[in-house]
Amino acid sequence: MFKVFIARANIEKFNELISKENDPEKKALLKELLTREEDKLAAALIAISQTGTADEA
């Protein structure tokens, strides 16, 4: 469950940073990091649904 908490917090932070960023290159990098974090969250949620824990994600 800790991985889910961290991923959700990171997603929230990346969304906040993206909304405030004016530099297109930095914004693109933040969007890539956001996508990676969303993938981590999805993997953790799948692990929880299959095993009851996100530790294997």
C-alpha positions as CSV (number, residue, x, y, z in Angstrom):
1,M,0.0,0.0,0.0
2,F,3.0,2.3,0.6
3,K,3.8,2.2,-3.2
4,V,0.3,3.3,-4.0
5,F,0.5,6.2,-1.5
6,I,3.8,7.4,-2.9
7,A,2.7,7.1,-6.5
8,R,-0.5,9.0,-5.9
9,A,1.4,11.8,-4.0
10,N,4.0,12.0,-6.9
11,I,1.2,12.2,-9.5
12,E,-0.4,15.0,-7.6
13,K,2.9,16.8,-7.4
14,F,3.8,16.3,-11.0
15,N,0.4,17.6,-12.1
16,E,0.9,20.7,-9.9
17,L,4.4,21.3,-11.4
18,I,3.1,20.8,-14.9
19,S,0.3,23.4,-14.4
20,K,2.9,26.0,-13.2
21,E,5.7,25.3,-15.7
22,N,6.1,27.6,-18.7
23,D,9.2,26.1,-20.3
24,P,8.0,23.6,-23.0
25,E,11.1,21.4,-22.5
26,K,10.7,21.2,-18.8
27,K,6.9,20.6,-19.1
28,A,7.6,17.7,-21.6
29,L,10.0,16.2,-19.1
30,L,7.5,16.5,-16.2
31,K,4.8,14.9,-18.4
32,E,7.2,12.0,-19.1
33,L,7.8,11.6,-15.3
34,L,4.1,11.8,-14.7
35,T,3.5,9.0,-17.2
36,R,6.1,6.8,-15.5
37,E,4.5,7.4,-12.1
38,E,1.1,6.6,-13.4
39,D,2.5,3.3,-14.8
40,K,4.0,2.6,-11.3
41,L,0.6,3.2,-9.7
42,A,-1.1,0.9,-12.2
43,A,1.5,-1.8,-11.5
44,A,1.0,-1.5,-7.8
45,L,-2.8,-1.6,-8.0
46,I,-2.5,-4.7,-10.2
47,A,-0.2,-6.3,-7.7
48,I,-2.6,-5.6,-4.9
49,S,-5.5,-7.1,-6.8
50,Q,-3.5,-10.2,-7.6
51,T,-1.6,-10.7,-4.3
52,G,-3.1,-8.5,-1.7
53,T,0.1,-6.5,-1.5
54,A,2.0,-4.0,-3.7
55,D,5.4,-5.2,-2.5
56,E,6.0,-7.3,-5.7
57,A,5.2,-4.3,-8.0
